[in-house]
Amino acid sequence: MSNNDYILNLLNFKDKNIYILQNSIKNKTIKGKNTKIIEGFLSYKPKCCPCCGVINESSSDIIKWGFRKNCKIKIPKISNCNSLLILHKQRFYCKHCNNTFIAETNLIDRNKNISNNSELQIRLELMKKQSEKDIAERVNVSVSKVDHVLNEISKKTVLRHEHLPKQMNWDEFKATNDTKGKMAFIITDNKSGTIFDIQDSRKSIDLNKYFRRYSKNERDKVRLISTDFYTGYIHLAEKLFKNADIVIDRFHIVIQAYNALNTTRVKLCYKSNPNYNKLKTYWKLIVKNENDLSDKKKYSKYFKKDISQKEIVTYLINTNKTLKATYECYQGIINSIKNKDLNKFKNIIYHQDINISDKMQKALKLYRKNIKYIENSFKYIINNGVVEGTNNLIKSIKRVAFGYRKYSHFIARVFLIKGIIKG
C-alpha cells in the first residue's frame, strides 16, 4: 500500500483518484482556531464527455486541460483540530464539442464546500441530545448548515403505518408556537414501548380526521387505550374504537389525590400558624405512604427532641381536622390502588368524610364521573409509563436546544434521537 493510500484510509476518503501532495499537511491559524491544511489533487481518465456524450477512447477525444485550483473543502476534524482540504480538480477539454468540464468526486457534491463525511457527521450528531450550536462547533460548520441538514431530514418525518397498535397510550406535550393547537398529541405502542406517531394538534376534530384514515376493521382490532382524565380523548376513544377498553392511567388517578392533599397542607402554611415551619419542612412525610414511614427516632430541631416519622405525621395531621380527613382519604386511595382493592376505592369515593377539603371533594367527584374507566386500571396492567417517559425525553431535547421555532425540526430531532428515523 502506497503512502497516498495510507493517508486516504486515515482520512476515510473512498475516492482513489485523490492524490495527497507530499509534505503538504500544515498547521495554520484560521479565525483564531488551529487548522490542519491538507493539499491534494483530483485527476483521472474520464469515460465520456458529460456535455456531448462522446466516448473517450484516445487523446483525439478528450484531453487534460489544466487544474481548477484552490477548491477549499471542509472535512471532519483530525485530532480535534479543524481540517481543510485544498483540492486541485483536473479540468478536461472535449475536442468534439469544444466544452470543458471538471473532474468530480464522491467526497463532495457539486457546488458544495462541505464534504459528505462532514454532512454524515452532522446527521449522526443530530441523533444525540445537544443543541444545533454545539453540533456546528463540533463539526466546524455554520449553524445554518446544521439547520439545512435538519430541514432535509424533517421531510421524512411523516410516518405511515398500515396497522394500529392493539394497545395504545395517549398523551400530549407542549411543542412549538407554529402547531395547530397549543399541545401536540403523542401515541405510543404500549407493547413495543416506541413512539407510534406524533400529531401537531390534540383537538378532537384533528384527531378524528387522523384516526379515520384507518378502516373500521383496523380500529376494531385495538383492545386497550391508556390515557388521562381529558374528556376529549375519552369521547374520541369511545366513538372510534368500539372494541377497546379505556384505561385511566394510575399515575393520573393518584396525582389528583396528591395535589388535593398538598393544596390542603399549603393553605395551612401561613406565618401565624405555630406549626408553619413543621408543615413546610415535613411536607414529603405527609404525602408519603403511611406504610413506608419509619419508626426510628431522630433528633428534630423543630420538635427539639428525638422523634420518628410516624410521630411527626401523626402530630401534624391532628393539628387540623380538614387536613386529617383529607390525609386519611389520600392514604386510602393510594393503598387501594397499590393493593388493587377496587371495593375499598369505591367505598372511599362514594362514602366521603364531610371534613375533607374542597380540593379533595373535586378529586372524588372526578373519580365518580370516570369510575367505569378507573375500574379498568384495576383490571389491566397497562399504564402510561412509556408515554410519560417519552414526554420527559422530549422536554429534555427541547430544553437542551433552548427551544425550537419549527415544529417539523423539533419532531425530526425527537424521531432521530429515539431512532425512529435514520439521519
LUMNU-148166 format. One record per residue: z, x, y of N, C-alpha, C, O in turn. Coordinates in steps of 0.1 Angstrom, whole numbers, plus 5000, padded with zeros to 4 digits. Each point is the difference from the previous one (the first is absolute). Layout:
ZXYZXYZXYZXY...
This chain:
500050084988500049925012500050095012500850095002498349885008499950085012501149975010500749904998499550195012501049985010499849875007500949935004497850034999499749885007500449884992500549905005499350104981500449894992501649995000500549885000500250235000501449995001500549935013500949924999498550125012500449945013499649855000500849925005498150054990499649864999501049924992500349885003500150184986500949934991501449985007500649894998499850215009501349995007500049905011500949935003497950065004499849905011499749864994499949915008499950084979499649884994498749945005499849885002499250225000498649965004499249994988499950094992499549795005499249984988498550055002499350024990500350005022498650035003499850154998500650085008498749964982499750144997499050075009499850125000499649805009499050055009500750055013499350055009502049944992500750065011500450144997500550034989499350065020500350144998500950055012499749995011501550054985501050055010499750155003499850084991500149955022499750135004501150094998501249965002498650174994501050094997500850045013499450015010501950004988500950045011499949905012500150045012499649834985499849915011501249915002500049935010501050084982501249925001500950065011500550114998499749825013500850065011501149905005499949884997501150175009501049915006499849995015499750105007500449784999499749985014500949895005500349904992500250115020500849895006499249905007499350045010500749844986499249895006500949895004500749944991499450035022500949905005501450024996500849914997499650225004501450044997500450004986501150024996497949964995500350004985499250114993498950025003501850044988499450114992498949934990500449914993498450145008498949944993499250114992499750115005500149864982499150094992498649965002499649894998499550215006498649985002499350064989500150124997499149804996499250054989498549985003499649895005499650214993498649995004499150024988500350084991498749845008499150004988498649945004499849955011499350044979498749945003499649924988500550024989498749885014499549914989498550014999499249995010500350054978498650024998499649974986500850024990498049925007499549974987498549985001499549995011499949994978498649974999499849844999500449954990499149995020499949855000499049954990499050074998501349824995499049954990498849935007498950014995501449935016498949935007500349985015501150035004497949935003500349975015500549865002499449914995501750075011500649875002499149925010500249875001499050195007499149935010498849944994499749885001499550204991498749954994500149994985499149944995501950124999500249984986499250104991499949994988499450115018499250104993500950084991501150045004498549994984500750084990499950155005498950055003502250024997500050145004499850094987500950024992497850025007499650094989499950145003500150094992499549945021499850145004500250015015500449905007499450224998500250035014499049935009500150005012498949954982498949925007500549865003499349935007501850034988500549865002501250005010499949955011501250124985501250005009500550155000500050074990500349975022500650135002501350005008500349905007500550204992501250015007499750035015499050085003501849865006499650005014501350035009500349935009500450184987501250045007501249924997500049934990501050075018501349944998500449915012499850045011500949854985500749935011501450055000500849994990499650085021501250075001501249925005499949895006501350164990501349955006500249854997500449935009499450034978500449874996501550014996500450054990500549905019501450014998500649894992499849885004500850154984500449894991501550024998500550114996500349785006501450014997500249984985499549904994501250195000500349994986501649994998500750035009499849944979501449994998500750135003499450114999501949885004500850125004500150104989500049964988500150175015500150104991501450075003500250055011500749954979501350065003500749945012500650075008499249804994500649925011499550055014500649975010498250094990499350045012498849915002499249984990500549985022498749925002498950094997500050125002498949824992498950074995498749955006499849875001499350225002498749965005498950084994500150124999498949814996498850064994498850005009499649905005500050224999498850015008498850024991499850114994499449795004498950004990498750015007499649915008499650194988498650015006499149934989499850054989499649845015499149934991498650045001499450025011499950004978498650044999499149895006500249894996498950155012498949915004498850024992499750124996499549785002498750014992498949945008500249915008498650144989498849965007499049954990499650084991499949805010499049944991498650025007499749965011499450114981498750035005499149885000498950015005501549894987499149884999500249905011499049955005502250034999500349905011500450075013500349935010499950204989500450085012501449965005500350015012500549934980501449975003501050104995499850074990501349945017501150094995501249914996500249895005500650164985501249934996501050104996499750124998501549845001501250094998500649974986500049894995500550225000500650004986501249905001500850005010499449934979501249914999500950044989499650074990501749895011501050034990500949894998500249915008500450084980501049904997501350035005501049924998499150205009501350035006500349915012501249975003497849985004500149925012498949905001498850044997501449845008498949915002499350035013500550085009498349874992499250035012500649955013500649895000499350185010500549975014501549995000500649935009500150144983501450015000500550145001499350094997501949935008500650135001501350024992500750105001499649794991501250014992499649994985499249914996501250184996499550014986500549884992500949935004498450054985500349894991501450024994500749914997499650225001501350034994501149965010501149954995498750075018501049965010500149855000501149945001497849994998500049855000500849954987500749905001499150174988500749964988501550025002500849924995499550195011501550035003500649895009501149964998498149995012500549895008500349884992501049935002498150044989500149884991501250014991500849914998499550214997501250034992501249995008501149954995498950105017501250005008500349855005501249975002497849954999500249865004500849924989500549895002499550174986500749944988501550035000500749964991499850115020501450045001500649935012499249965009502150024991500749945011500150105012501050075000498149925009500050095012499149945010499149924998501150135015499249945011498650075000499850114994499349825013498650065001500150135008499250094998501749925012500150125008500450124991499550115002501449864989500550114991498850054991499850114997499449794998498950034992499050085007499450104995500349865018499050075008500450155002499250095000502149935003500550135002500050094987499650125000500649814989500050084987498650044996499850104994499249815009498650034995499250075011498950044998501749975014499450065012498849935004498950055002501349825000498949915006500749915011501250015001498049915005500549915011500549884993499749964989501249975019500649874995498949904998500049914991499050095018498949914999499250024988499449904994500550225001499350024987500749944988499449944992502050075008500849944990499849855001499949934989500150025023499849855002498749964995499849894995499150195007498749974996499949994984499449914995501350184999500050004985500749884995499649934991501650045015500749884996499249875003500149914992499150095018499249885003499049984989499749894996499750224999499049994988500749954988499549924993501750135005500849954988500449865001500049924990500350035022500549875002498949894997500449894997498450155002498949914997500149964985499349914996501450174996500149974986501349934996500249984988500649985022501349944996500049854997501049954997497849995003499949864996500049994985499150044993502049915001500250004986499449874994500249895006499050134984499449884993500550004985499750084992501149825005500549984987499449884993499949895006499850124981499549894993501149904996499849884998501450184999501149924995501250015008500350115006500549794994501350005007501150054990499949984988501150095017501250034991500749884995500149905007500450104981500749894995501449995006500649895000499950225005501350005007499850075013499750125001500549805010499850055013501250015008500949914999499250185011501150015010499349985013499050075003501549855006499549975013501050045011501249984998498450095012500850045011499250035012498749995000501950045011499350035012500650135007501150034997498150035012500650115008499250005013498949955002501850125008499450015013498950115000500350114997498549855006498850094999499750065014500850075006498049894999499650055013499749885010500049894995499750145017499849905010498749934999499849895005499350174987498649944999499949914988498949964996502250014997499949914989499949855004500349975012499349944979499849865004501349945003500249925010500850114982501449955002500950115004499650125000501649855003501050105003500450094988500450115001499549824987500450074988498850014990499249915000500850204993499050014989500649954987501250014998497949954993500549944987499650104989498950044999502149994992499850094989500349934987500949934999498250104991500249954987500150124990499250095001501849914991500150114990500049944986500449884998499150204992500049964986501450044995500350114999500549794997501350034995500150084987500950084999498149914993500050074987499650155002500750094995498249935013499650145002500750075011500150125000500549805009500850065011499150065011500450085008498349874993499150055010499649905009500249884998499250165014499649905010498749944994499150074996500949805005498849924996499049995012498850024998501849945013499149985012501049995012501149964999498350065013500649985013499149935009498850035001501749865005499249925010500650015014501250025001498049975009500550025013500649885007500149995012500249914980500749885005500749934989499650004988501649955015500849924991499949855002500749924994498450045016499949865003499449924988499250054993501349835005499649924988498549985000499550004989499949985022498549975000499250124995499049994993501550135011499350124995500350034986499150044992502149945004500450034986499349904990499650034989500349845016499449904992498550044998499549984989499950075021498650044999499850124991499150014992501950085009499950124991500249974985499250044992501849885005500249974986499049904994499850004988499549925020499049914995498750084997499049944995500950195007498950084995500050004985499050014994502249975000500150004986499949864995500549905006498950094982499849864995501449944996501050074999498949804999501349934996500550054986501250014998497850014993500450064987500850135001500950034993498650055016500650135002501449995007500950074996499249835013501349985006501049944991501250025001498349904990500949944990500650094990500949974993498550165006500550104991501350075005500750064993499649925020501150065007501349934995500049875000501050204995501249944994501250015009500849915000499450205008501250025008499650055014499150095001501549865009499850055014501450025006500849905001499650225002501250035006499950025015499150075005501749865003499950005014501349985007501150004993499049995020501249985007500149855004499349924993501550045016500249865004499049945009500049895004499050195000498949965009499349884995499350004989500849885017499449884995498550004999499449934991500050155018498550014999499550054987499149954994501650155000499750064987500249904989499249994991502049945010500449914989499049884999499549974990500149975022499149895000498650054995499349924993500350205011498750054996500050024985499049974993502050095001500150024986500049874992499349994990501449915015500049874993498649935000499649944991499750085020498749945002498950064992499249934994500850215005498950074994500350054986499050024992502250005004500450054987500849904992501250015000498149904994500749894993500850044988501049934998498650174995500850044988501050115003500650054990499649995022500950115003501349955004500249905007500950174988501349985005500450085012499750125000500849825010500350075012501550055000500949924997499350215005501350064999500450055013499350085006501949884999500550065012500750134996500950004992498750115015500550134997501550005002500649955010500250114980501450005000500650085012501049965006498350144999500450075012500149915012500950015008498149914993499949915012501149894999500449945010500050024978501149914998501350065004500749945008499550184988501350075003500150035015501049985006497850065000500150045014500449895010500550025010499149854986500449895008501649995001500549985011500150034977501549995000500650135006501049995007498450124991500550135006500049995015500950035007497949924999499949995015501049905005500650025011499749874981500949905005501450065001500749975009499750104980501450065000500150115011501050005007498050084995500150115010500049945014500750055009498549844993500049945013501449945003500550015012500149934978501449955002501050115004500849985008499150134985500950125003499750055014501050035007497849984997499750055013500549915011500550065011499549814987500649915010501550025003500549975010500150094980501550035001500250135006501250045003497850045000500150145005500049995015499150065007501949884999500250015015501250085003501050014992499150055020501050105003501449954999500950074997499349805007501349945000500649984986501249974998497950034992500549984986500750124995499550115001501849884995500850114996499450084988500350114997498849824995499450064989498550045002499250034991500549995022498750045004499550124993498950014994501950105007499650134994499949994985499150074994501849865000499949994985498849924996499350044990500449855017498849924996498750085002499049994993501050105018498850075003499850124990498950044997502250024999500050124992499749974985499350074994501449825001499949984986499049894997500249924990498750075018499049894997499350014987499749914993500250225002499350024987500849954989499549964990501850055011500949954989499949845000500249944989499750005022499949855000498849954993500049904993498950175009498749954994499850064986499149964993501850125003499950064986500549904990500849925002498650094986500449914989501550034997500450114998500449785001501450014998500450074987501150064999498049934991500350074988499850155000500450074991499049985020499750145001501150075010499950125002501049805003501050055009501050094992500449964989500050155017500950094993501549965002500449955011500450084979501549985001500750135004501250005003498050114998500650135004500450005015499249965008502050084994500550005014499750135007500150114995499449875018499850125009500649975013500249885004500150235003500649985014499049945009498850055001501649855007499149945010500750015014501249975002498150095008500650025013500149875007500849995010498549904986500149875007501249924994500649935008499750094979501149944995501350095000501149954998498750185004501050105001500850014987501350015001498049974988500750014987498950024989498849985003501750054985499050004989499749864996500949914998497850065000499649864997498750014992499250085002500649824989498850004992499049915006500249935010498550084985498949925006500349854998499749925009500850044979500349864997501149955010499849885005501250204998501049955009499549995015500449915007498650184996499449995014499349875001500149935010499050044980499249885001500949885000499749905007501350104984500949884999500749985014500149885004500350225002500649995013499149945011500349915007498550154993499049965011499549864998499949925010499850034978499549874998501049895003499749895003501650154996501149915002500449995015500949925003498450155005500349995014499349885007500349965011498749994982499249885005499649914989499450054990500849825011499749914988498549994999499549984988499750025023498649994998499450124994499149994991501450135012499650134994500349994985499250054992502049905004500450004986499149914992499650034989500249855017499149904992498650054999499449994989500150075021498650065000500050124990499050014993502050075007500150114991500049964985499350054992501549855005500149954986498749934996499650014988499749935021498749944997499050114997499249994991500850115018499150114998500250074986499050034993502250005004500350064987499649924988499650054990500649825012499649914989498550004998499550004989499750015022498650004999499550124994499150004991501350125014499550134994500450024986499250064992502049895004500450024986499349904991499750044988500049845016499349914992498550054998499549984989499950085021498750064998500050124991499150024992501950065010500250124991500249964986499450074991501349835006500349964987499049894994500249954989498950015020499049904997500749874996499649944990501450025017500749884998499549895009500549995011498549944985499449905009500949885003500149955011500850014979500949895002501050045011500349915009500250214991501050045010499350005014500649965010498150094990499350015013499849865006500249985012499449924979499849865005501349945005500149935010501050104983501349955003500450055014500749925008499050204995500450065013499249935012500549975010498250024987499149955012500149855002499849955010500649974979500149865001501549955003500249895004500750204994501449965003500650115009500950084996498649935016500450105009501449975007500449895002500350225001501249995007499849965015499050055006501849864999499749955014500350115010499649995012501150124984500450105010499050125001500150095009498849904983499050115001499350005014500049895006499550224998499350015013498749925001499549974989500150015023498749925002498850084994499149944994501050195007498950094994499949984985498949994995502350014999500049984985499649864996499349984990501049925018499549864998498550005000499449934992500050145018498550005000499450064988499049964995501750155000499550074988500149914988499050004992502149935007500149914988499049885001499549964990500250005022499049895002498750054996499249924994500550215009498750054996499950024985499049984994502150054999500150014986499749874993499349984991501449915015499849874994498549955001499549934992499950105020498649965002499150074990499049944996501350185000499150084991500650024987499650104993501349815002500750034988499050004988500350074990498649865011499050004989499550144997499850044989499950035022499550144999501050104997499850104994501549875011501150094997500350004986500450104994499549795000500349984985499150104992500450064990498449955015499050094993500450155001499750084991501149955020500450145001501150034990500250124996500549784999501050024990499350004986500550064990498449885009499349994988499150124997499950044988499450015022499150114998500550135005500950015009498650104986500450145004499350045013500550095007498349854996499250055011500750005013500949915003498950195005500550015014499150075009498950054996501449965017499150065010500350145002499750065011501050014979500350145002498850095002500050095009498949874984498750085002499549995014499650105006500249784999499449985013500950055011499650045010501849944988500950055011499950155001500150065010499850014978499950155000498750045006500050105008498949824990498750035006500149995015499550075008501249824997500249985014500750115007499750045011501350024982500850115005499150125002500050075010499149954980499050115001499149985012499750095007499849794995499149965010500650035014499450055009501949914992500750025013500250155002499950055012500350034978500150145001498750075004500050095009498949864986498750055004499749975015499550095007500949794997499849975014500950085009499650045011501649984985501050085008499650145001500050065011499550004978499650155001498850025009499950105006499249804993498850015008500249955015499050015008502249954995500349955014499249885003499549985011500249944979499349875002498550014999499550115000499849784998498649994999499449905009500749905003498250125002499349905009499149914992499949885002499450194988499049924992500649964987500650084992499349805004500549944988499350074988500650034990498049995011499250054989500550154997500050034988500350055022500550134998501450004994500250084991500649835013501449994994499949974986500750074992498649835004499949964986499350114991500450014989498650065017499450104993501050114996499950064989501049985021501050104997500949954989500450084991500049795009500949944990499350014986500650054991498249915008499250014988499850144995500150034988499750065021499850144996501350064994500050074990501149915017501350064996500449934987500750074992499049805006500449944988499050034988500349964989498650105014499050044990499149894996499450014989500649885019499149894996498550035003499249954992500650125018498650055003500150155001501050065003497850014994500050145001499350055012499049935005501550185001499450055012498550054998499450045009
